[in-house]
Amino acid sequence: MIEINNTDSISSIETSEPDIHQRIIFLKKGIEKQFLKLGAYLSLVNDNKLYQEKGYDTFESYIAMPELSMERRTVYAIMGVYKDFKELDDCNQSHIEIEDIGYAKLDRIRQFRKEENFTEWVEKARTLSLSDLNTEIREAKGEPEKVYNPKSKMITITCPYCNKSFEYTIKE
């Protein structure tokens, strides 16, 4: 039996699947609640160039430091979610509960934040899996369904000048 104690070391484990599943859900919810705080702090560091106090010339080099080692895309998604949902909160739309949704889904729906049916998108994000939410978004935008072709390969290329990412499909 492995159990996680207060010092976060593994000393025993309970092999009961429902118990493990409940622990996973509990821990995931705790992590998801923290991402807005993380977005706030990262935004503060970026906006005020506080990374320079730590000896870094750029925000990107700061988030890449070994202690953080965070992907740029993830960091900007977390900061974007924080800023967009803080803006909604500032506009007295604080009735929208988002803590239990997760930044990945919130990042996907924030493009609809200025639409009248935004609360519907929040509810979809809360109840759908990420892949089902992506399907709903694709359909709402009138984009064609992505069909998996085992003889093709999707690659992502990042521009070295602007850091914008582009996806390309290479067909064999």
Secondary structure by P-SEA (a helix, b strand, c coil): ccccccccccccccccaaaaaaaaaaaaaaaaaaaaaaaaaaaaaaaaccccccccccaaaaaacccccccaaaaaaaaaaaaaaaaaaaacccccccccccaaaaaaacccccccaaaaaaaaaacccaaaaaaaaaaaaccccbbbbccbbbbbbbcccccbbbbbbbcc
